[in-house]
Amino acid sequence: MMATTHALFGMALGAVALFVAPEFATAAISSGAVGGLFPDLDLAGDHRKDLHFPVYYSLLALPALGLAAVAPTAATVAAAVFLASAAVHSASDALGGGLELRPWLATSDRAVYDHRRGRWVAPRRWIRYDGAPEDLLLAAVFAVPGLLYVGRLQLVVLAFLGVSTVYAVFRKRLVDVGESLADRLPPGLAAYVPVE
């Protein structure tokens, strides 16, 4: 799934605070977005392995959610939503395509790394690839709670949805552009371009 889909899910998850603890809604929604994006910071390393922890984020999220329930502060709520959002991101990557450069060809058997079991989880391909039409639809569904947000948070939702739309429209062409640019890199830099 697109990073923006994960961020929009995290924001929707944080939006629960609007109904149970509105004073912490901004912290919850913001940390949900950051938690949804955080695992994908491993793009520069071993993607879907270095910062994707489907089991461990979940194990950390449970006590954090409990703490936020019994001792709600902006910090405890933000931490709980961040961890829950990162957990859902990491686990839900198994529902999408694999790690191959052209995931619509479905040639990879690696979706996300399970550190607890020490193995890669195979892609389910319910969302065929990041930027697929169904991914954009899911992003739009997760953006709906954004209608309840005020000010900048609404603008962030609209920006994520705009980026999602542009990415989905050009997704397949971006691979060709990326390969063309990679072919023009100096040899020293080309060594840092991921093969997959």
C-alpha positions as CSV (number, residue, x, y, z in Angstrom):
1,M,0.0,0.0,0.0
2,M,1.0,3.6,-0.5
3,A,2.6,5.4,2.4
4,T,-0.2,7.9,2.2
5,T,-2.8,5.1,2.6
6,H,-1.0,4.1,5.8
7,A,-0.9,7.7,7.1
8,L,-4.6,8.2,6.3
9,F,-5.4,5.1,8.2
10,G,-3.4,6.3,11.1
11,M,-5.2,9.6,11.1
12,A,-8.6,7.8,11.0
13,L,-7.4,5.6,13.9
14,G,-6.5,8.7,15.8
15,A,-9.8,10.3,15.0
16,V,-11.4,8.0,17.6
17,A,-10.2,10.5,20.1
18,L,-12.6,13.0,18.7
19,F,-15.4,11.0,20.4
20,V,-13.7,9.7,23.5
21,A,-11.2,12.4,24.4
22,P,-11.5,15.4,22.1
23,E,-8.9,17.3,24.0
24,F,-6.3,14.8,22.7
25,A,-7.6,14.5,19.2
26,T,-5.0,16.7,17.5
27,A,-2.2,14.7,19.2
28,A,-3.9,11.4,18.4
29,I,-4.6,12.2,14.7
30,S,-1.1,13.7,14.2
31,S,0.7,10.8,15.8
32,G,-1.5,8.4,13.8
33,A,-0.2,9.9,10.6
34,V,3.4,9.8,11.8
35,G,3.0,6.2,13.0
36,G,1.5,5.3,9.7
37,L,4.4,6.7,7.8
38,F,7.2,5.7,10.1
39,P,7.8,2.1,9.0
40,D,8.4,3.3,5.4
41,L,11.4,5.3,6.5
42,D,13.3,2.0,5.9
43,L,13.0,2.6,2.1
44,A,16.6,3.7,2.2
45,G,17.7,0.4,3.8
46,D,16.2,-3.1,3.8
47,H,12.6,-2.1,3.0
48,R,9.8,-3.8,4.9
49,K,12.4,-5.2,7.3
50,D,14.4,-2.5,9.0
51,L,11.5,-0.6,10.5
52,H,8.6,-3.0,9.9
53,F,7.8,-5.0,13.0
54,P,4.3,-6.4,12.7
55,V,4.5,-8.5,15.9
56,Y,6.6,-6.2,18.1
57,Y,4.8,-2.9,17.4
58,S,1.6,-4.8,18.2
59,L,3.0,-6.1,21.5
60,L,4.1,-2.5,22.4
61,A,0.8,-1.0,21.3
62,L,-1.3,-3.1,23.7
63,P,0.2,-1.8,27.0
64,A,0.5,1.7,25.5
65,L,-3.2,1.7,24.7
66,G,-4.0,0.5,28.2
67,L,-1.8,3.2,29.7
68,A,-3.5,5.9,27.5
69,A,-6.9,4.6,28.7
70,V,-6.1,4.7,32.4
71,A,-3.8,7.8,32.4
72,P,-4.7,9.8,29.4
73,T,-2.4,12.7,28.5
74,A,-1.4,14.1,25.1
75,A,1.9,12.0,25.4
76,T,0.3,8.7,26.3
77,V,-2.4,9.0,23.7
78,A,0.1,10.0,21.0
79,A,2.4,7.1,21.9
80,A,-0.4,4.6,21.8
81,V,-1.8,5.8,18.5
82,F,1.7,6.0,17.0
83,L,2.4,2.4,18.0
84,A,-1.0,1.1,16.9
85,S,-0.7,2.8,13.5
86,A,2.9,1.5,13.0
87,A,1.6,-2.0,13.9
88,V,-1.3,-1.9,11.4
89,H,1.0,-0.5,8.7
90,S,3.6,-3.3,9.3
91,A,1.0,-6.1,9.4
92,S,-1.1,-4.8,6.5
93,D,1.8,-4.7,4.1
94,A,1.3,-8.5,3.9
95,L,-2.1,-7.8,2.4
96,G,-0.5,-6.0,-0.6
97,G,2.0,-6.9,-3.3
98,G,5.6,-8.0,-2.9
99,L,8.8,-6.0,-2.9
100,E,9.6,-6.4,-6.6
101,L,10.1,-3.3,-8.8
102,R,7.0,-4.1,-10.8
103,P,4.7,-5.6,-8.1
104,W,1.8,-5.8,-10.6
105,L,3.7,-8.7,-12.2
106,A,3.5,-10.6,-8.8
107,T,6.9,-12.2,-9.0
108,S,8.1,-11.7,-5.3
109,D,7.2,-13.9,-2.4
110,R,8.3,-11.3,0.1
111,A,5.8,-8.8,1.6
112,V,7.0,-8.0,5.1
113,Y,9.6,-9.5,7.4
114,D,8.5,-11.2,10.6
115,H,11.3,-10.7,13.0
116,R,9.7,-12.9,15.6
117,R,9.7,-15.9,13.3
118,G,12.8,-14.9,11.4
119,R,11.2,-15.1,7.9
120,W,9.5,-13.2,5.2
121,V,5.7,-13.2,5.1
122,A,4.3,-13.8,1.6
123,P,2.2,-11.1,-0.1
124,R,-1.6,-11.8,-0.1
125,R,-2.1,-9.2,-3.0
126,W,-5.6,-8.1,-1.8
127,I,-4.2,-4.7,-2.8
128,R,-2.4,-5.8,-5.9
129,Y,0.4,-3.2,-5.5
130,D,1.0,0.2,-4.0
131,G,-0.8,2.8,-6.1
132,A,-3.3,0.3,-7.6
133,P,-6.8,1.6,-8.0
134,E,-8.0,-0.4,-5.0
135,D,-5.2,1.3,-2.9
136,L,-6.4,4.7,-4.0
137,L,-10.0,3.7,-3.1
138,L,-8.8,2.6,0.3
139,A,-6.9,5.9,0.8
140,A,-10.1,7.8,-0.1
141,V,-12.1,5.7,2.5
142,F,-9.6,6.4,5.2
143,A,-9.7,10.1,4.3
144,V,-13.4,10.4,5.0
145,P,-13.0,11.0,8.8
146,G,-10.8,14.0,7.7
147,L,-14.1,15.8,7.2
148,L,-14.4,16.0,10.9
149,Y,-10.9,17.5,11.5
150,V,-10.3,21.2,11.7
151,G,-7.8,23.5,10.1
152,R,-4.4,22.1,9.2
153,L,-5.3,18.5,9.8
154,Q,-8.0,18.7,7.0
155,L,-5.3,20.2,4.7
156,V,-3.0,17.3,5.5
157,V,-5.7,14.8,4.6
158,L,-6.4,16.6,1.3
159,A,-2.6,16.8,0.6
160,F,-2.2,13.0,1.3
161,L,-5.2,12.3,-0.9
162,G,-3.8,14.5,-3.7
163,V,-0.4,12.8,-3.5
164,S,-2.1,9.4,-3.5
165,T,-4.1,10.3,-6.7
166,V,-1.1,11.6,-8.6
167,Y,1.0,8.6,-7.5
168,A,-1.7,6.1,-8.5
169,V,-2.1,7.7,-11.9
170,F,1.6,7.6,-12.7
171,R,2.6,4.6,-10.7
172,K,3.6,2.2,-13.5
173,R,5.4,5.0,-15.5
174,L,7.4,5.9,-12.5
175,V,9.3,2.6,-12.7
176,D,10.5,3.4,-16.2
177,V,11.5,6.9,-15.3
178,G,13.3,5.6,-12.2
179,E,15.2,3.0,-14.3
180,S,16.1,5.7,-16.8
181,L,17.5,8.0,-14.1
182,A,19.3,5.1,-12.4
183,D,21.1,4.3,-15.7
184,R,22.5,7.8,-15.8
185,L,23.9,7.8,-12.3
186,P,27.7,7.8,-11.8
187,P,29.0,4.3,-10.9
188,G,29.7,5.3,-7.3
189,L,26.1,6.3,-6.7
190,A,24.6,3.5,-8.7
191,A,25.9,1.0,-6.1
192,Y,23.4,2.5,-3.7
193,V,20.3,2.0,-5.9
194,P,18.3,-1.0,-4.7
195,V,18.1,-3.9,-7.1
196,E,14.5,-4.8,-6.2
